Amino acid sequence: MRTTAELIAILKRDYARFPAEQTYEIYADDVLFVDPLNRFRGRERYRRMIGFMAGWFRQMRLDLHTIEAEERRILTRWTLNWTAPLPWQPRIRVDGWSELQVCEQGLIVAHIDYWDTPRLDVLRQHLGGAVTKPESK
């Protein structure tokens, strides 16, 4: 069983090296993952999604801005960047935050991502368009 402090230390390392060498053992076998494009259960499926991202997108970087814990939740605020595999190689930026729910056994049972960057703006970035600045929270 891991403490919240141990989970936070692991998450900081994982964010810094994302998408390589992620610590999947901190997630429950049936972890729920939700973001604006996906909703599924399962640690193995989560691993495959990260593997797809690592193989498809180039120069991925996940910058962790804040991480804090309250009760059985860990909240992170981040920026994800990548180069899209298109001939003009646009650089994509998504600002957002994650809510990680932790069970009594010290495993993450839900990983829910929220994007401050609207999905339409992510599409515009791929096409070379302007991006709406995210609102401060």
Backbone as CSV, one residue per row, in Angstrom:
resi,resn,N_x,N_y,N_z,CA_x,CA_y,CA_z,C_x,C_y,C_z
1,MET,0.846,-1.185,0.000,0.000,0.000,0.000,0.893,1.251,0.000
2,ARG,0.575,2.154,-0.909,1.328,3.413,-1.008,0.575,4.540,-0.320
3,THR,1.330,5.441,0.258,0.730,6.635,0.856,0.505,7.660,-0.251
4,THR,-0.284,8.675,0.074,-0.517,9.753,-0.886,0.795,10.454,-1.228
5,ALA,1.649,10.651,-0.243,2.947,11.285,-0.495,3.784,10.455,-1.465
6,GLU,3.759,9.139,-1.322,4.493,8.271,-2.250,3.901,8.354,-3.655
7,LEU,2.581,8.367,-3.749,1.932,8.498,-5.051,2.315,9.811,-5.717
8,ILE,2.324,10.884,-4.956,2.688,12.186,-5.515,4.125,12.174,-6.036
9,ALA,5.031,11.573,-5.300,6.430,11.494,-5.746,6.535,10.701,-7.049
10,ILE,5.808,9.608,-7.143,5.813,8.790,-8.366,5.216,9.576,-9.527
11,LEU,4.090,10.243,-9.285,3.443,11.015,-10.343,4.340,12.134,-10.858
12,LYS,5.052,12.795,-9.970,5.985,13.848,-10.400,7.036,13.283,-11.345
13,ARG,7.578,12.108,-11.011,8.575,11.470,-11.891,7.945,11.058,-13.217
14,ASP,6.726,10.504,-13.158,6.051,10.066,-14.383,5.748,11.240,-15.309
15,TYR,5.281,12.345,-14.752,5.009,13.525,-15.576,6.291,14.011,-16.237
16,ALA,7.390,14.006,-15.493,8.658,14.529,-16.012,9.193,13.701,-17.185
17,ARG,8.895,12.408,-17.226,9.429,11.564,-18.303,8.341,11.077,-19.273
18,PHE,7.147,11.600,-19.137,6.021,11.192,-19.992,6.376,11.331,-21.471
19,PRO,6.032,10.353,-22.303,5.259,9.153,-22.043,6.104,7.916,-21.712
20,ALA,7.408,8.080,-21.540,8.288,6.930,-21.284,8.234,6.499,-19.817
21,GLU,8.460,5.237,-19.600,8.668,4.660,-18.264,7.626,5.084,-17.234
22,GLN,6.376,4.948,-17.577,5.308,5.279,-16.643,5.151,4.167,-15.605
23,THR,4.695,4.521,-14.424,4.524,3.571,-13.325,3.069,3.109,-13.304
24,TYR,2.753,2.116,-14.099,1.363,1.662,-14.232,0.877,0.910,-12.995
25,GLU,1.796,0.434,-12.166,1.425,-0.349,-10.979,0.686,0.488,-9.934
26,ILE,0.708,1.813,-10.061,-0.009,2.651,-9.090,-1.499,2.745,-9.420
27,TYR,-1.896,2.168,-10.541,-3.297,2.184,-10.973,-3.960,0.834,-10.683
28,ALA,-5.215,0.862,-10.280,-5.985,-0.361,-10.065,-6.170,-1.069,-11.411
29,ASP,-6.340,-2.380,-11.370,-6.538,-3.156,-12.601,-7.699,-2.620,-13.425
30,ASP,-8.769,-2.176,-12.751,-9.960,-1.699,-13.458,-10.091,-0.174,-13.396
31,VAL,-8.963,0.531,-13.373,-8.978,1.989,-13.289,-9.890,2.580,-14.362
32,LEU,-10.632,3.612,-13.983,-11.481,4.341,-14.919,-10.664,5.504,-15.465
33,PHE,-10.562,5.605,-16.785,-9.898,6.743,-17.407,-10.924,7.503,-18.230
34,VAL,-10.962,8.828,-18.026,-11.881,9.680,-18.769,-11.127,10.939,-19.187
35,ASP,-11.281,11.319,-20.456,-10.837,12.630,-20.925,-11.845,13.074,-21.981
36,PRO,-11.687,14.251,-22.573,-12.687,14.698,-23.540,-12.843,13.816,-24.776
37,LEU,-11.925,12.891,-25.013,-12.007,12.023,-26.187,-12.212,10.552,-25.857
38,ASN,-12.013,10.148,-24.615,-12.025,8.732,-24.241,-12.775,8.505,-22.937
39,ARG,-13.262,7.296,-22.801,-13.817,6.815,-21.527,-13.708,5.297,-21.562
40,PHE,-12.900,4.752,-20.665,-12.728,3.305,-20.623,-12.218,2.882,-19.253
41,ARG,-12.207,1.577,-19.044,-11.680,0.989,-17.808,-10.537,0.054,-18.150
42,GLY,-9.584,-0.006,-17.244,-8.532,-1.000,-17.347,-7.135,-0.418,-17.438
43,ARG,-6.262,-0.929,-16.564,-4.864,-0.484,-16.554,-4.162,-0.846,-17.853
44,GLU,-4.439,-2.035,-18.387,-3.779,-2.440,-19.631,-4.226,-1.558,-20.793
45,ARG,-5.470,-1.207,-20.825,-5.950,-0.310,-21.885,-5.336,1.085,-21.730
46,TYR,-5.168,1.533,-20.501,-4.502,2.813,-20.236,-3.059,2.753,-20.737
47,ARG,-2.374,1.662,-20.469,-1.001,1.472,-20.934,-0.947,1.524,-22.476
48,ARG,-1.891,0.863,-23.128,-1.917,0.863,-24.598,-2.180,2.264,-25.153
49,MET,-3.045,3.052,-24.491,-3.315,4.405,-24.948,-2.040,5.256,-24.869
50,ILE,-1.312,5.162,-23.767,-0.057,5.910,-23.631,0.943,5.425,-24.677
51,GLY,0.991,4.129,-24.911,1.880,3.583,-25.943,1.537,4.098,-27.328
52,PHE,0.252,4.184,-27.633,-0.176,4.744,-28.915,0.286,6.186,-29.047
53,MET,0.062,6.973,-27.995,0.464,8.380,-28.025,1.973,8.497,-28.247
54,ALA,2.746,7.672,-27.555,4.207,7.719,-27.670,4.668,7.354,-29.077
55,GLY,3.952,6.443,-29.719,4.325,6.023,-31.064,3.823,6.931,-32.168
56,TRP,2.739,7.611,-31.928,2.102,8.413,-32.965,2.566,9.873,-32.946
57,PHE,2.563,10.488,-31.765,2.943,11.893,-31.650,4.448,12.008,-31.426
58,ARG,5.002,13.132,-31.809,6.440,13.350,-31.653,6.698,14.443,-30.628
59,GLN,7.843,14.360,-30.019,8.305,15.389,-29.079,7.245,15.722,-28.027
60,MET,6.678,14.679,-27.433,5.672,14.889,-26.392,6.342,15.402,-25.132
61,ARG,5.650,16.318,-24.487,6.122,16.830,-23.204,4.905,17.135,-22.344
62,LEU,4.958,16.691,-21.103,3.888,16.942,-20.152,4.479,17.739,-18.995
63,ASP,4.138,19.020,-18.933,4.652,19.896,-17.887,3.673,19.930,-16.726
64,LEU,4.146,19.533,-15.562,3.343,19.561,-14.352,3.503,20.927,-13.693
65,HIS,2.400,21.640,-13.523,2.440,22.966,-12.900,2.173,22.878,-11.400
66,THR,1.165,22.105,-11.019,0.854,21.928,-9.591,0.376,20.504,-9.353
67,ILE,0.581,20.064,-8.127,0.035,18.783,-7.686,-0.303,18.931,-6.212
68,GLU,-1.511,18.535,-5.856,-1.946,18.654,-4.463,-2.895,17.521,-4.135
69,ALA,-2.982,17.214,-2.853,-3.838,16.121,-2.400,-4.860,16.643,-1.403
70,GLU,-6.029,16.030,-1.448,-7.071,16.290,-0.459,-7.873,15.014,-0.301
71,GLU,-7.954,14.536,0.919,-8.636,13.268,1.208,-8.078,12.162,0.313
72,ARG,-8.926,11.555,-0.473,-8.496,10.471,-1.371,-8.459,10.944,-2.825
73,ARG,-8.075,12.206,-3.011,-7.962,12.766,-4.363,-6.617,13.445,-4.519
74,ILE,-6.059,13.311,-5.712,-4.867,14.048,-6.084,-5.251,14.886,-7.291
75,LEU,-4.962,16.182,-7.222,-5.293,17.089,-8.318,-3.996,17.589,-8.938
76,THR,-3.927,17.534,-10.249,-2.749,18.026,-10.964,-3.189,19.049,-12.000
77,ARG,-2.356,20.029,-12.235,-2.572,20.992,-13.322,-1.367,20.881,-14.220
78,TRP,-1.596,20.824,-15.545,-0.542,20.483,-16.489,-0.753,21.123,-17.851
79,THR,0.298,21.045,-18.661,0.236,21.396,-20.074,0.866,20.246,-20.850
80,LEU,0.148,19.752,-21.841,0.645,18.688,-22.709,0.941,19.291,-24.081
81,ASN,2.143,19.025,-24.586,2.562,19.497,-25.907,3.020,18.311,-26.741
82,TRP,2.805,18.409,-28.055,3.344,17.409,-28.968,3.400,17.989,-30.369
83,THR,4.180,17.338,-31.204,4.211,17.673,-32.620,3.362,16.639,-33.339
84,ALA,2.373,17.118,-34.078,1.466,16.218,-34.790,2.162,15.633,-36.019
85,PRO,1.871,14.374,-36.344,2.518,13.723,-37.480,1.881,14.122,-38.811
86,LEU,1.875,15.402,-39.090,1.346,15.949,-40.332,2.497,16.581,-41.101
87,PRO,2.382,16.713,-42.416,3.505,17.264,-43.199,4.010,18.615,-42.695
88,TRP,3.125,19.473,-42.184,3.538,20.798,-41.723,3.945,20.790,-40.242
89,GLN,3.863,19.648,-39.588,4.321,19.414,-38.221,3.888,20.483,-37.219
90,PRO,2.585,20.691,-37.069,2.148,21.692,-36.090,2.459,21.258,-34.664
91,ARG,2.798,22.224,-33.840,3.035,21.983,-32.419,1.711,22.211,-31.705
92,ILE,1.240,21.215,-30.967,-0.064,21.241,-30.322,0.123,21.456,-28.829
93,ARG,-0.793,22.230,-28.246,-0.743,22.513,-26.805,-2.139,22.325,-26.222
94,VAL,-2.195,21.556,-25.141,-3.443,21.380,-24.402,-3.146,21.667,-22.936
95,ASP,-3.864,22.640,-22.386,-3.773,22.939,-20.953,-4.929,22.234,-20.263
96,GLY,-4.669,21.709,-19.076,-5.741,21.031,-18.374,-5.380,20.651,-16.965
97,TRP,-6.245,19.833,-16.387,-6.013,19.341,-15.041,-6.589,17.951,-14.908
98,SER,-6.087,17.215,-13.934,-6.530,15.845,-13.700,-6.973,15.677,-12.261
99,GLU,-7.999,14.852,-12.104,-8.453,14.424,-10.783,-8.183,12.926,-10.698
100,LEU,-7.353,12.544,-9.739,-7.020,11.137,-9.528,-7.656,10.703,-8.213
101,GLN,-8.515,9.698,-8.285,-9.182,9.206,-7.088,-8.425,7.976,-6.586
102,VAL,-8.142,7.966,-5.283,-7.313,6.926,-4.670,-8.157,6.104,-3.707
103,CYS,-8.028,4.787,-3.778,-8.774,3.905,-2.880,-7.992,3.690,-1.586
104,GLU,-8.610,2.995,-0.644,-7.985,2.737,0.655,-6.676,1.960,0.526
105,GLN,-6.529,1.161,-0.530,-5.320,0.364,-0.741,-4.183,1.187,-1.359
106,GLY,-4.421,2.459,-1.621,-3.380,3.323,-2.155,-3.181,3.208,-3.655
107,LEU,-4.214,2.740,-4.361,-4.164,2.654,-5.823,-5.071,3.719,-6.433
108,ILE,-4.695,4.191,-7.599,-5.533,5.143,-8.323,-6.641,4.357,-9.013
109,VAL,-7.890,4.671,-8.666,-9.037,3.945,-9.220,-9.754,4.735,-10.303
110,ALA,-9.465,6.043,-10.407,-10.041,6.869,-11.467,-9.048,7.968,-11.813
111,HIS,-8.873,8.184,-13.118,-8.008,9.243,-13.639,-8.867,10.015,-14.632
112,ILE,-9.290,11.208,-14.218,-10.203,12.006,-15.032,-9.485,13.285,-15.449
113,ASP,-9.333,13.465,-16.751,-8.678,14.644,-17.304,-9.715,15.646,-17.786
114,TYR,-9.460,16.912,-17.480,-10.291,18.020,-17.937,-9.397,18.948,-18.747
115,TRP,-9.858,19.358,-19.903,-9.079,20.252,-20.747,-9.599,21.670,-20.608
116,ASP,-8.688,22.613,-20.383,-9.037,24.029,-20.448,-9.077,24.478,-21.909
117,THR,-8.327,23.795,-22.749,-8.291,24.088,-24.179,-9.477,23.383,-24.840
118,PRO,-10.398,24.114,-25.445,-11.545,23.473,-26.100,-11.104,22.510,-27.212
119,ARG,-11.864,21.443,-27.390,-11.526,20.450,-28.430,-11.433,21.093,-29.807
120,LEU,-12.287,22.059,-30.094,-12.239,22.743,-31.384,-10.914,23.476,-31.564
121,ASP,-10.383,24.041,-30.483,-9.087,24.719,-30.558,-7.950,23.725,-30.811
122,VAL,-8.067,22.531,-30.267,-7.056,21.500,-30.541,-7.074,21.168,-32.033
123,LEU,-8.260,21.046,-32.602,-8.372,20.812,-34.047,-7.786,21.980,-34.834
124,ARG,-8.106,23.206,-34.431,-7.563,24.395,-35.114,-6.034,24.406,-35.097
125,GLN,-5.454,23.993,-33.988,-3.993,23.947,-33.901,-3.421,22.992,-34.953
126,HIS,-4.101,21.881,-35.176,-3.648,20.925,-36.196,-3.707,21.541,-37.593
127,LEU,-4.660,22.442,-37.787,-4.846,23.064,-39.096,-4.105,24.391,-39.222
128,GLY,-3.397,24.792,-38.166,-2.624,26.025,-38.217,-3.398,27.255,-37.802
129,GLY,-4.543,27.073,-37.154,-5.366,28.211,-36.752,-5.034,28.753,-35.381
130,ALA,-5.689,29.848,-35.047,-5.488,30.499,-33.766,-6.154,29.694,-32.652
131,VAL,-5.656,29.912,-31.458,-6.145,29.192,-30.283,-6.733,30.176,-29.300
132,THR,-7.849,29.793,-28.687,-8.458,30.598,-27.646,-7.650,30.432,-26.372
133,LYS,-7.335,31.521,-25.712,-6.556,31.461,-24.471,-7.447,30.873,-23.362
134,PRO,-6.927,29.883,-22.602,-7.751,29.308,-21.528,-8.027,30.325,-20.438
135,GLU,-9.194,30.174,-19.812,-9.561,31.059,-18.709,-8.830,30.638,-17.458
136,SER,-8.488,31.580,-16.617,-7.848,31.278,-15.332,-8.885,30.737,-14.383
137,LYS,-8.460,29.767,-13.572,-9.387,29.184,-12.577,-8.864,29.378,-11.209
